[in-house]
């Protein structure tokens, strides 16, 4: 390692350095304010208890201890005595009075605090207790009136009777008038409630009528249109409920129409619309005079166009027998006629509104009056005198349950509200589903009442029929339900029978959708094919609608299964008895009808069995015609009828007989035209030629109609007169005269 060639000097010894004590120290000038006196803190191991002051005079020390103890004793609170009941009552009354008088109209008291004060004030003879009972009565009456409606009025009125309406009749009238003025739609309900209370407490109804009259008179003098409208509407409904006599409404109408103005006529029109039906029933001359006055105002007075239109509408309402403005709605007709109490009040009478009943007044006999109303309440509500409140509550609840059950039964029997709601739920569930699986999952969660299970398949079919075109969505829903449970399978099979029997009620588009729906269920084996046993394909038991239904049903089956599989299914030996109505073999006429039907819809392959049955069926014996009178006729007729008997067979008039077997034979062999069969059957069905007068002769490929003559009429003229439609449009048909051995008229050409 290399070392530096420069050598550093050695430091001097420590003694040679100057010390700080030898240096002069520069001090700051003295401060003007003296420095604070600082006490030195005691050392860490200093014990204060060890340093005690010695008492110079022991007597003074004892005296000092005594004075300190006495001073501490005076500072301690003295034990208070519990307040007495009178003191508690006085304190509660004072606090309640202070709360009521602290602000104009009283102040808000929290419910918990109010209950505590009410619990403390138990003296019923005191002013404070009666004041609290008055406030509770006012609050209860207001609450019951504000929540009344059509559905709960039968429950609100008994609750109102539990309150002291004799003491609070002023509160009741003020509250119900205020509610009627603020909500005109409920005026009829308030009038019905007032009518019920008037039957038990007539003084309440009378006070209400008097106050309404005074309110109307004041508003009429002040030209207050809004108050006049509310007063007249309320009075009109009270007149309808027969709380007040209709003479009051007549006086009001006379006053309003005496000097008509736009506002007065408008108020009178509103009053007449509400009370018009009742006036015409009870006082026809008054109603006639009022409408005469309206007519004169309409033609003679100078009033606004709007008011003229209102009068014209009023006359139209009268013409319509007040169908939109009945006197009493059915659900508000709650008072029996023998229980009604009608007050006779006039506009000119001096009414006593008893305003002092609106404010609290101390009652020295408060307990006696409450006990008297309690007895009256028991009488009104039908309670026994000895029953307590609990027993009444139990009886009332049982009555409410009975009323609820009756109401439910009434709704179920008369309006079918539950059934309508169920159908609406099913419909909305189907329409709100994206696919059939979601629809089935949702509908399985619907709580179907017992006995209403058939509504589900019915609604599925109805929803399907309402579509413009058939949607496979509904067929998949029905298939899934039918394969989930045997219950739904039976219900869908039952619905098939129901819809087939009533298919004539549906239009073509709905019929098509229903047929394709059940075709899907049959092709998917969701329902059994034995349901086809109700179908009888013949002329007597089918209609045009049912034939269209069967056509669409089988076309859908052929499309879904294929003609070969459909034939195999229809030839099943186990189900063959169920198809006897569709492919009949018991009656040749029905058999031919079924053959022609399936052939016309393009499914002739399904009729092979019936065609074979007809070929193997025994032929009926021929019936010889009667002999003619003249010899010449007999010769000619012999040759003619011999050919007839050799080549054709006569028909019989027995029910179900084969009238023209040769025509059907030619039809099967492809030799006869459609016009031949059609025209011959038309002659017979229309009754234009009697079956005993007509014979068919098939000779040399020609169809000849032989008609037996009547008197001097020739056969040709006879058949043309009775069947004029047989003409050149019927190929292969000619009219022959069997008595002259020659053809009189040839109507058609050769057969085939």
VOGU-3710 file (C-alpha; in Angstrom, 3 decimals, decimal comma):
1> xxxxxxxxxx> 0,000/0,000/0,000  1,355/3,363/-0,950  1,641/6,097/1,721  1,433/9,810/1,193  4,670/11,678/1,110  3,124/14,768/2,828  3,198/14,630/6,606  0,491/16,389/8,616  1,457/18,402/11,693  0,769/16,863/15,090
11> xxxxxxxxxx> -2,080/18,615/17,035  -1,094/20,565/20,155  -1,995/19,317/23,643  -5,398/20,083/25,170  -4,070/22,487/27,674  -3,116/24,946/24,979  -6,817/25,440/23,816  -8,728/28,429/25,392  -11,584/27,533/27,766  -15,023/29,138/27,829
21> xxxxxxxxxx> -14,546/30,283/31,369  -11,710/32,413/30,331  -13,771/34,101/27,613  -15,863/37,188/28,360  -19,674/36,504/28,118  -21,993/39,106/26,543  -25,289/39,458/28,453  -28,605/40,892/27,226  -29,874/44,139/28,759  -32,111/43,758/31,775
31> xxxxxxxxxx> -35,869/43,514/31,125  -38,225/46,221/32,313  -40,637/43,708/33,863  -39,309/41,510/36,611  -39,130/37,822/35,848  -41,814/35,648/37,481  -41,069/33,825/40,627  -40,544/30,210/39,854  -40,873/27,594/42,512  -38,517/24,813/42,392
41> xxxxxxxxxx> -40,153/21,428/41,896  -39,556/18,963/44,675  -37,263/16,082/44,058  -38,683/12,886/42,669  -38,460/10,936/45,900  -40,022/13,741/48,007  -42,874/12,645/50,338  -45,462/15,320/51,170  -47,154/13,276/53,881  -43,920/13,186/55,802
51> xxxxxxxxxx> -43,907/16,971/56,025  -46,904/17,834/58,333  -47,553/20,987/60,167  -47,727/20,695/63,866  -50,816/22,174/65,551  -49,754/24,796/67,971  -53,208/24,803/69,724  -55,087/21,446/69,745  -58,397/23,096/70,722  -58,354/25,282/67,658
61> xxxxxxxxxx> -57,720/22,234/65,514  -60,781/20,454/66,908  -62,930/23,522/66,348  -61,745/23,759/62,775  -62,685/20,135/62,079  -66,155/20,650/63,535  -66,870/23,696/61,386  -65,750/21,839/58,242  -68,072/18,911/58,990  -71,014/21,232/59,578
71> xxxxxxxxxx> -70,350/23,055/56,336  -70,330/19,788/54,382  -73,560/18,661/56,018  -75,351/21,820/54,904  -74,253/21,309/51,300  -75,778/17,795/51,102  -79,445/17,695/49,717  -82,106/16,815/52,203  -84,124/13,622/51,474  -87,415/14,622/49,734
81> xxxxxxxxxx> -90,725/13,029/50,578  -92,668/11,282/47,748  -95,430/13,555/46,368  -98,976/12,706/47,291  -101,699/11,922/44,794  -103,173/15,386/45,146  -99,779/16,934/44,445  -99,370/14,791/41,344  -102,812/15,772/40,082  -102,110/19,451/40,726
91> xxxxxxxxxx> -98,742/19,284/38,947  -100,210/17,509/35,934  -103,122/19,945/35,718  -100,794/22,897/35,943  -98,536/21,532/33,230  -101,481/20,694/30,939  -102,980/24,152/31,459  -99,618/25,702/30,749  -99,260/23,753/27,523  -102,719/24,709/26,341
101> xxxxxxxxxx> -102,383/28,407/27,169  -98,781/28,892/26,101  -99,804/29,641/22,517  -102,959/30,781/20,784  -105,075/27,757/19,951  -102,961/25,442/22,081  -99,674/23,774/21,347  -98,494/20,439/20,069  -98,190/17,783/22,745  -96,255/14,651/21,858
111> xxxxxxxxxx> -98,479/11,573/22,040  -96,342/9,905/24,689  -96,391/13,035/26,852  -100,145/13,431/26,318  -100,777/9,845/27,373  -98,663/10,371/30,463  -100,664/13,486/31,370  -103,940/11,702/30,771  -102,808/8,847/32,977  -101,978/11,300/35,748
121> xxxxxxxxxx> -105,213/13,296/35,483  -107,900/10,883/36,661  -110,377/13,250/38,265  -113,369/13,170/35,918  -114,928/16,182/37,564  -111,945/18,359/36,823  -111,893/20,792/33,944  -108,606/19,433/32,629  -109,904/15,846/32,344  -113,025/16,959/30,475
131> xxxxxxxxxx> -110,879/19,115/28,212  -108,714/16,146/27,298  -111,830/14,003/26,658  -113,212/16,770/24,420  -110,004/16,908/22,370  -110,015/13,124/22,003  -113,681/13,192/20,896  -112,963/15,845/18,251  -109,966/13,933/16,938  -111,902/10,651/16,750
141> xxxxxxxxxx> -114,895/12,173/14,917  -112,656/13,911/12,384  -110,705/10,716/11,745  -113,793/8,571/11,191  -115,417/11,063/8,817  -112,239/11,481/6,791  -111,795/7,761/6,143  -115,402/6,828/5,284  -116,165/5,492/1,780  -118,681/3,249/0,052
151> xxxxxxxxxx> -117,052/-0,013/1,094  -116,553/0,740/4,803  -119,535/2,964/5,631  -121,270/0,032/7,332  -118,320/-0,280/9,700  -117,633/3,421/10,247  -121,166/4,251/11,427  -121,076/1,826/14,414  -117,715/3,309/15,405  -119,253/6,782/15,254
161> xxxxxxxxxx> -122,052/5,666/17,564  -119,455/4,558/20,123  -118,421/8,221/20,428  -120,680/10,612/22,330  -122,477/12,222/19,386  -124,933/13,976/21,678  -122,126/15,956/23,296  -120,149/16,195/20,053  -122,995/16,865/17,607  -121,578/20,301/16,910
171> xxxxxxxxxx> -118,183/18,772/16,161  -119,815/16,169/13,895  -121,762/18,750/11,870  -118,755/21,040/11,480  -116,473/18,184/10,458  -118,874/16,631/7,923  -119,665/20,011/6,344  -115,958/20,759/6,017  -115,303/17,343/4,471  -118,196/17,749/1,993
181> xxxxxxxxxx> -116,928/21,169/0,918  -113,411/19,855/0,280  -114,383/16,643/-1,584  -117,552/16,924/-3,659  -117,261/13,342/-4,925  -117,981/11,990/-1,423  -121,016/14,175/-0,689  -123,438/11,323/-1,380  -121,531/9,127/1,085  -121,608/11,815/3,776
191> xxxxxxxxxx> -125,346/12,263/3,186  -125,926/8,517/3,560  -123,956/8,509/6,826  -125,938/11,503/8,096  -129,180/9,711/7,158  -128,209/6,668/9,216  -127,295/8,789/12,248  -130,513/10,792/11,818  -132,605/7,644/12,295  -131,168/7,178/15,818
201> xxxxxxxxxx> -130,252/10,741/16,783  -132,679/13,126/15,028  -131,234/16,161/16,821  -127,958/15,632/14,969  -129,681/15,567/11,561  -131,762/18,630/12,392  -128,705/20,602/13,502  -126,896/19,651/10,280  -129,814/20,850/8,133  -130,065/24,150/10,039
211> xxxxxxxxxx> -126,351/24,840/9,659  -126,441/24,050/5,932  -129,371/26,444/5,436  -127,569/29,247/7,274  -124,376/28,547/5,339  -126,268/28,758/2,030  -128,022/31,986/2,952  -124,789/33,668/4,027  -122,946/32,518/0,904  -125,839/33,676/-1,320
221> xxxxxxxxxx> -125,727/37,146/0,222  -121,946/37,323/-0,142  -122,067/35,974/-3,739  -119,770/33,123/-2,696  -120,323/30,671/-5,545  -118,106/27,856/-4,214  -119,835/27,706/-0,809  -123,256/27,900/-2,472  -122,412/24,956/-4,695  -121,188/22,797/-1,803
231> xxxxxxxxxx> -124,201/23,709/0,368  -126,797/23,047/-2,343  -125,169/19,752/-3,328  -125,157/18,524/0,279  -128,768/19,617/0,800  -129,782/17,896/-2,462  -128,363/14,568/-1,287  -130,013/15,001/2,125  -133,311/15,551/0,279  -132,681/12,347/-1,704
241> xxxxxxxxxx> -132,035/10,485/1,555  -135,261/12,064/2,965  -133,433/13,669/5,868  -135,088/16,968/4,909  -138,304/17,564/2,963  -138,115/18,369/-0,749  -139,894/21,692/-0,157  -136,521/23,093/0,937  -134,978/22,236/-2,450  -137,967/23,829/-4,217
251> xxxxxxxxxx> -137,524/27,064/-2,212  -133,833/27,170/-3,036  -134,532/26,673/-6,750  -137,149/29,437/-6,665  -134,693/31,787/-4,990  -131,931/31,007/-7,489  -134,154/31,345/-10,580  -136,145/34,370/-9,422  -133,546/36,836/-10,687  -131,383/34,637/-12,856
261> xxxxxxxxxx> -127,720/35,344/-13,335  -125,049/33,136/-14,843  -123,870/31,934/-11,430  -127,337/31,442/-9,933  -128,544/29,478/-12,965  -125,410/27,328/-12,863  -125,986/26,558/-9,163  -129,656/25,790/-9,866  -128,725/23,432/-12,709  -126,318/21,564/-10,417
271> xxxxxxxxxx> -128,973/21,326/-7,709  -131,607/20,088/-10,160  -129,341/17,414/-11,613  -128,859/15,923/-8,146  -132,403/16,248/-6,834  -134,393/16,103/-10,099  -135,282/12,410/-10,024  -136,472/12,602/-6,418  -138,542/15,724/-7,153  -140,258/14,129/-10,142
281> xxxxxxxxxx> -141,111/11,032/-8,096  -142,285/12,830/-4,948  -143,490/16,231/-6,247  -144,141/16,128/-9,962  -145,802/19,595/-10,225  -142,791/21,235/-8,547  -140,374/19,579/-10,975  -142,563/20,591/-13,924  -142,656/24,224/-12,746  -138,882/24,283/-12,282
291> xxxxxxxxxx> -138,249/22,978/-15,811  -140,710/25,508/-17,220  -138,700/28,229/-15,513  -135,492/26,821/-16,997  -137,111/26,786/-20,449  -138,200/30,399/-20,169  -134,708/31,432/-19,038  -133,185/29,567/-21,965  -135,418/31,313/-24,517  -135,940/34,751/-23,012
301> xxxxxxxxxx> -133,059/35,679/-20,732  -129,711/36,986/-21,916  -127,295/34,536/-20,332  -123,912/33,189/-21,249  -123,592/30,495/-23,930  -121,952/28,161/-21,422  -124,947/28,427/-19,093  -127,341/27,875/-22,003  -125,473/24,714/-22,836  -125,734/23,572/-19,202
311> xxxxxxxxxx> -129,526/24,015/-19,310  -129,721/22,023/-22,551  -127,658/19,260/-20,950  -130,056/19,285/-17,986  -133,012/18,726/-20,309  -131,127/15,847/-21,932  -130,487/14,341/-18,484  -134,190/14,587/-17,785  -134,943/12,939/-21,115  -132,595/10,070/-20,233
321> xxxxxxxxxx> -134,486/9,504/-16,946  -131,471/10,571/-14,840  -129,646/7,334/-15,595  -126,278/8,959/-14,776  -127,645/10,949/-11,811  -129,781/8,592/-9,717  -131,311/9,924/-6,541  -129,680/7,244/-4,363  -127,006/4,840/-5,498  -127,820/1,220/-4,795
331> xxxxxxxxxx> -124,871/0,703/-2,460  -125,857/3,810/-0,436  -129,524/2,894/0,028  -128,975/1,819/3,631  -132,004/3,220/5,500  -135,343/1,468/5,564  -138,318/3,593/4,616  -140,076/3,069/7,948  -136,977/4,196/9,863  -136,545/7,501/8,011
341> xxxxxxxxxx> -137,120/10,727/9,915  -137,746/13,727/7,637  -137,279/17,270/8,953  -139,361/20,120/7,555  -137,193/23,187/7,247  -137,773/26,433/5,354  -135,449/29,114/4,118  -137,435/31,807/5,902  -137,237/30,203/9,359  -134,860/31,555/11,982
351> xxxxxxxxxx> -132,365/28,738/12,340  -130,489/28,113/15,578  -127,061/26,806/14,596  -125,909/26,387/18,244  -122,358/27,590/17,703  -121,568/27,050/21,383  -121,503/23,302/20,674  -118,311/23,790/18,653  -116,187/24,743/21,673  -115,401/23,067/24,964
361> xxxxxxxxxx> -117,622/23,817/27,914  -117,188/22,533/31,450  -119,962/20,140/32,522  -120,571/19,706/36,209  -122,674/16,592/35,504  -120,236/15,074/33,069  -120,304/11,544/34,498  -124,120/11,381/34,525  -124,318/12,493/30,894  -121,685/9,969/29,847
371> xxxxxxxxxx> -123,548/7,183/31,596  -126,805/8,211/29,909  -125,184/8,125/26,466  -123,650/4,753/27,251  -127,132/3,345/27,801  -128,334/4,995/24,587  -125,385/3,512/22,725  -126,246/0,055/24,044  -129,796/0,507/22,826  -128,687/1,713/19,386
381> xxxxxxxxxx> -126,101/-0,990/18,820  -128,268/-3,732/20,277  -126,175/-4,514/23,350  -127,436/-6,036/26,546  -127,399/-3,741/29,549  -125,034/-5,829/31,616  -122,482/-6,466/28,878  -119,048/-4,984/29,245  -116,923/-3,399/26,538  -115,017/-6,603/25,907
391> xxxxxxxxxx> -118,177/-8,548/25,325  -119,418/-5,857/22,940  -116,171/-5,943/21,043  -116,450/-9,709/20,683  -120,043/-9,468/19,466  -119,152/-6,718/17,053  -116,245/-8,709/15,644  -118,474/-11,757/15,153  -121,075/-9,602/13,403  -118,348/-8,169/11,214
401> xxxxxxxxxx> -117,208/-11,682/10,295  -120,758/-12,685/9,389  -121,215/-9,536/7,308  -117,897/-10,234/5,591  -118,951/-13,799/4,759  -122,300/-12,613/3,429  -120,580/-9,965/1,362  -118,153/-12,523/-0,071  -120,994/-14,874/-0,934  -122,886/-12,033/-2,562
411> xxxxxxxxxx> -119,893/-11,080/-4,687  -119,301/-14,673/-5,687  -122,911/-15,389/-6,604  -123,914/-12,154/-8,313  -120,919/-10,471/-9,912  -118,348/-13,309/-10,208  -115,573/-10,917/-9,269  -113,274/-13,724/-8,163  -113,776/-15,572/-11,438  -113,109/-12,418/-13,448
421> xxxxxxxxxx> -109,943/-11,701/-11,493  -108,780/-15,297/-11,989  -109,323/-15,107/-15,744  -107,531/-11,752/-15,871  -104,580/-13,231/-13,994  -104,346/-16,204/-16,367  -104,630/-13,951/-19,427  -101,941/-11,535/-18,231  -99,679/-14,445/-17,307  -99,951/-15,905/-20,801
431> xxxxxxxxxx> -99,464/-12,589/-22,564  -96,451/-11,594/-20,456  -94,521/-14,833/-21,073  -91,719/-15,062/-23,616  -92,106/-18,791/-24,332  -94,462/-21,623/-23,454  -92,211/-23,007/-20,698  -92,245/-19,692/-18,843  -96,024/-19,464/-19,254  -96,553/-22,973/-17,855
441> xxxxxxxxxx> -94,173/-22,295/-14,966  -96,015/-19,099/-14,028  -99,488/-20,583/-14,366  -98,594/-23,526/-12,142  -97,947/-21,002/-9,366  -101,450/-19,518/-9,664  -103,569/-20,485/-6,679  -106,677/-21,918/-8,335  -109,728/-22,106/-6,038  -111,347/-25,475/-5,594
451> xxxxxxxxxx> -113,721/-26,121/-8,473  -112,183/-23,478/-10,752  -109,603/-25,751/-12,400  -111,492/-25,899/-15,754  -110,943/-22,161/-16,155  -107,268/-22,703/-16,965  -107,771/-24,879/-20,100  -110,717/-22,698/-21,109  -108,628/-19,504/-20,948  -105,791/-21,127/-22,923
461> xxxxxxxxxx> -108,217/-22,099/-25,712  -109,897/-18,678/-25,638  -106,561/-16,853/-25,880  -105,614/-19,105/-28,794  -108,880/-18,396/-30,605  -108,399/-14,625/-30,313  -105,213/-14,636/-32,390  -105,350/-13,637/-36,053  -103,616/-16,837/-37,076  -102,925/-20,002/-35,154
471> xxxxxxxxxx> -99,854/-19,828/-32,903  -98,092/-23,027/-31,912  -97,249/-21,292/-28,620  -100,705/-22,184/-27,247  -100,555/-25,767/-28,512  -97,265/-26,289/-26,687  -98,760/-24,827/-23,492  -101,714/-27,221/-23,710  -99,437/-30,158/-24,510  -97,179/-29,447/-21,525
481> xxxxxxxxxx> -100,108/-29,142/-19,128  -101,779/-32,312/-20,441  -98,566/-34,310/-20,019  -97,853/-32,954/-16,517  -100,890/-34,312/-14,740  -103,821/-36,546/-15,557  -106,112/-33,843/-14,144  -105,221/-31,437/-16,956  -105,591/-34,212/-19,553  -109,146/-34,898/-18,429
491> xxxxxxxxxx> -109,942/-31,170/-18,414  -108,645/-30,686/-21,970  -110,629/-33,717/-23,161  -113,712/-32,295/-21,510  -113,083/-28,908/-23,116  -112,837/-30,600/-26,553  -116,337/-31,966/-26,115  -117,598/-28,588/-24,910  -116,111/-26,637/-27,796  -117,306/-29,143/-30,408
501> xxxxxxxxxx> -120,861/-28,866/-29,136  -120,749/-25,054/-29,189  -118,528/-24,559/-32,249  -121,398/-22,950/-34,180  -121,089/-19,887/-31,923  -117,625/-18,987/-33,198  -116,668/-17,158/-36,336  -114,496/-18,849/-38,955  -111,121/-17,517/-37,801  -111,666/-18,487/-34,166
511> xxxxxxxxxx> -113,048/-21,850/-35,262  -109,895/-22,481/-37,300  -107,593/-21,674/-34,371  -109,553/-23,908/-31,988  -109,488/-26,830/-34,453  -105,729/-26,509/-34,988  -105,153/-26,276/-31,221  -106,933/-29,578/-30,586  -105,277/-31,050/-33,666  -101,909/-30,328/-32,036
521> xxxxxxxxxx> -103,028/-31,999/-28,809  -104,200/-35,093/-30,698  -101,107/-35,364/-32,907  -98,818/-35,073/-29,872  -100,890/-37,653/-27,916  -101,496/-35,070/-25,179  -105,147/-36,140/-25,134  -106,637/-39,490/-26,029  -108,100/-40,104/-29,476  -111,202/-41,498/-27,856
531> xxxxxxxxxx> -112,486/-37,891/-27,661  -113,426/-38,255/-31,349  -116,268/-40,536/-30,282  -118,517/-37,481/-29,861  -118,187/-36,649/-33,588  -120,991/-38,097/-35,738  -120,376/-37,314/-39,380  -123,760/-37,393/-41,065  -126,168/-34,932/-42,556  -128,482/-34,746/-39,556
541> xxxxxxxxxx> -125,981/-34,296/-36,722  -123,535/-31,861/-38,314  -123,680/-28,197/-39,177  -121,593/-26,144/-41,527  -119,441/-24,977/-38,595  -118,878/-28,492/-37,267  -117,977/-29,768/-40,757  -115,414/-26,976/-41,132  -114,068/-27,844/-37,688  -113,657/-31,539/-38,620
551> xxxxxxxxxx> -112,043/-30,603/-41,924  -109,408/-28,350/-40,319  -108,851/-30,857/-37,519  -108,106/-33,764/-39,892  -106,033/-31,602/-42,212  -103,892/-30,572/-39,267  -103,553/-34,199/-38,171  -102,520/-35,230/-41,690  -99,983/-32,414/-41,812  -98,487/-33,315/-38,422
561> xxxxxxxxxx> -98,529/-37,135/-38,701  -98,613/-37,810/-42,396  -101,373/-39,635/-44,240  -99,851/-43,082/-43,719  -99,503/-42,707/-39,943  -102,944/-41,176/-39,742  -104,426/-44,190/-41,539  -102,623/-46,557/-39,179  -103,901/-44,617/-36,173  -107,481/-44,647/-37,474
571> xxxxxxxxxx> -107,312/-48,433/-38,093  -106,291/-49,192/-34,516  -108,557/-51,979/-33,276  -108,578/-50,646/-29,730  -109,808/-47,194/-30,776  -111,942/-48,333/-33,712  -115,224/-48,048/-31,737  -114,425/-44,388/-31,064  -114,353/-43,691/-34,825  -117,726/-45,249/-35,639
581> xxxxxxxxxx> -119,340/-41,818/-35,705  -116,778/-40,423/-38,149  -116,700/-43,489/-40,424  -120,240/-44,897/-40,077  -121,178/-48,251/-41,528  -124,574/-48,782/-39,967  -126,460/-46,616/-42,454  -125,622/-46,526/-46,190  -126,753/-42,944/-46,423  -124,425/-41,837/-43,607
591> xxxxxxxxxx> -121,652/-43,948/-45,120  -121,980/-42,245/-48,481  -122,111/-38,850/-46,772  -118,862/-39,564/-44,951  -117,224/-40,866/-48,155  -118,237/-37,791/-50,100  -117,130/-35,509/-47,250  -113,610/-36,916/-46,921  -113,257/-37,150/-50,689  -114,172/-33,480/-51,076
601> xxxxxxxxxx> -111,516/-32,384/-48,546  -108,825/-34,436/-50,268  -108,715/-37,374/-47,843  -110,417/-40,070/-49,896  -107,743/-42,536/-48,768  -109,395/-42,627/-45,339  -112,647/-43,930/-46,851  -111,358/-47,220/-48,291  -112,986/-49,252/-45,573  -116,357/-47,576/-46,077
611> xxxxxxxxxx> -116,174/-48,022/-49,876  -115,422/-51,712/-49,431  -118,321/-51,987/-47,015  -120,683/-50,469/-49,568  -119,497/-52,824/-52,303  -120,050/-55,851/-50,094  -123,381/-54,661/-48,743  -126,485/-56,633/-49,966  -128,446/-54,898/-52,726  -132,143/-54,166/-52,133
621> xxxxxxxxxx> -134,701/-56,052/-54,244  -136,274/-54,287/-57,246  -139,911/-53,148/-57,074  -141,947/-53,497/-60,303  -143,930/-50,417/-61,392  -147,728/-50,582/-61,794  -149,131/-51,723/-65,140  -150,440/-49,041/-67,546  -154,160/-48,967/-68,500  -153,985/-49,125/-72,349
631> xxxxxxxxxx> -152,600/-52,009/-74,358  -150,257/-49,809/-76,342  -148,929/-48,365/-73,222  -148,320/-51,798/-71,784  -146,303/-52,866/-74,815  -144,084/-49,837/-74,768  -143,769/-49,831/-71,049  -142,903/-53,490/-71,053  -139,839/-52,952/-73,160  -138,892/-49,872/-71,209
641> xxxxxxxxxx> -139,330/-51,356/-67,754  -137,730/-54,605/-68,782  -134,579/-52,712/-69,598  -134,990/-50,794/-66,365  -135,296/-53,956/-64,313  -132,346/-55,533/-66,031  -129,962/-52,617/-65,720  -131,172/-50,686/-62,709  -132,869/-51,093/-59,382  -135,779/-49,124/-58,055
651> xxxxxxxxxx> -135,647/-47,229/-54,835  -137,793/-47,625/-51,772  -139,246/-44,905/-49,549  -138,269/-46,607/-46,344  -136,007/-44,511/-44,066  -132,383/-44,925/-44,929  -133,176/-46,711/-48,204  -131,008/-46,523/-51,313  -133,106/-44,447/-53,740  -130,661/-44,493/-56,705
661> xxxxxxxxxx> -128,179/-47,335/-56,235  -127,253/-47,388/-59,930  -126,320/-43,736/-59,850  -124,003/-44,416/-56,937  -122,658/-47,467/-58,685  -121,930/-45,405/-61,794  -120,389/-42,758/-59,576  -118,045/-45,343/-58,057  -117,187/-46,652/-61,509  -116,548/-43,144/-62,803
671> xxxxxxxxxx> -119,345/-43,353/-65,408  -121,876/-40,816/-64,133  -121,369/-37,088/-64,080  -121,809/-35,051/-60,928  -124,682/-33,156/-62,488  -126,839/-36,281/-62,754  -126,719/-37,114/-59,073  -127,044/-33,524/-58,033  -130,113/-32,783/-60,115  -131,919/-36,006/-59,215
681> xxxxxxxxxx> -131,350/-35,461/-55,517  -132,426/-31,849/-55,869  -135,716/-32,948/-57,462  -136,391/-35,289/-54,569  -135,238/-33,014/-51,741  -137,236/-30,025/-52,946  -140,358/-32,129/-53,222  -140,942/-30,957/-56,765  -141,498/-34,497/-58,093  -142,905/-37,173/-55,824
691> xxxxxxxxxx> -140,692/-40,226/-55,432  -143,550/-42,522/-56,495  -143,818/-40,700/-59,828  -140,123/-40,914/-60,730  -138,151/-43,795/-62,145  -134,564/-43,906/-63,335  -133,588/-45,989/-66,332  -129,961/-46,563/-67,285  -129,820/-47,875/-70,831  -126,876/-47,780/-73,191
701> xxxxxxxxxx> -124,973/-45,369/-71,016  -127,862/-42,863/-70,743  -129,820/-41,726/-67,667  -133,554/-41,461/-68,423  -136,083/-40,069/-65,925  -139,462/-41,804/-66,323  -142,379/-39,829/-64,883  -145,802/-41,383/-64,419  -148,436/-39,114/-65,914  -151,229/-37,366/-64,065
711> xxxxxxxxxx> -154,465/-36,903/-66,009  -153,964/-35,108/-69,272  -150,555/-33,698/-68,459  -147,721/-35,154/-70,455  -144,755/-36,493/-68,473  -142,350/-34,061/-70,091  -144,500/-31,064/-69,174  -144,991/-32,472/-65,694  -141,336/-32,853/-64,846  -140,420/-29,545/-66,432
721> xxxxxxxxxx> -143,164/-27,802/-64,498  -142,091/-29,294/-61,226  -138,357/-29,187/-61,828  -137,702/-26,297/-64,166  -134,021/-26,288/-63,203  -133,518/-29,536/-65,150  -132,161/-28,149/-68,370  -129,178/-28,093/-70,580  -126,926/-27,609/-67,527  -127,643/-31,192/-66,440
731> xxxxxxxxxx> -125,655/-33,478/-68,726  -126,712/-37,077/-69,088  -130,345/-36,561/-68,038  -133,358/-36,863/-70,316  -137,103/-37,034/-69,682  -138,961/-40,008/-71,173  -142,626/-40,868/-71,566  -143,141/-44,487/-70,534  -146,640/-44,563/-72,115  -145,531/-43,734/-75,675
741> xxxxxxxxxx> -142,381/-45,800/-75,869  -140,353/-42,873/-77,097  -138,351/-40,014/-75,584  -140,281/-36,785/-75,500  -137,410/-34,557/-74,543  -133,720/-35,086/-74,269  -132,257/-32,797/-71,641  -128,676/-33,975/-71,655  -126,155/-35,951/-73,592  -124,477/-39,265/-73,053
751> xx> -123,309/-40,313/-69,595  -119,640/-40,238/-68,886
//
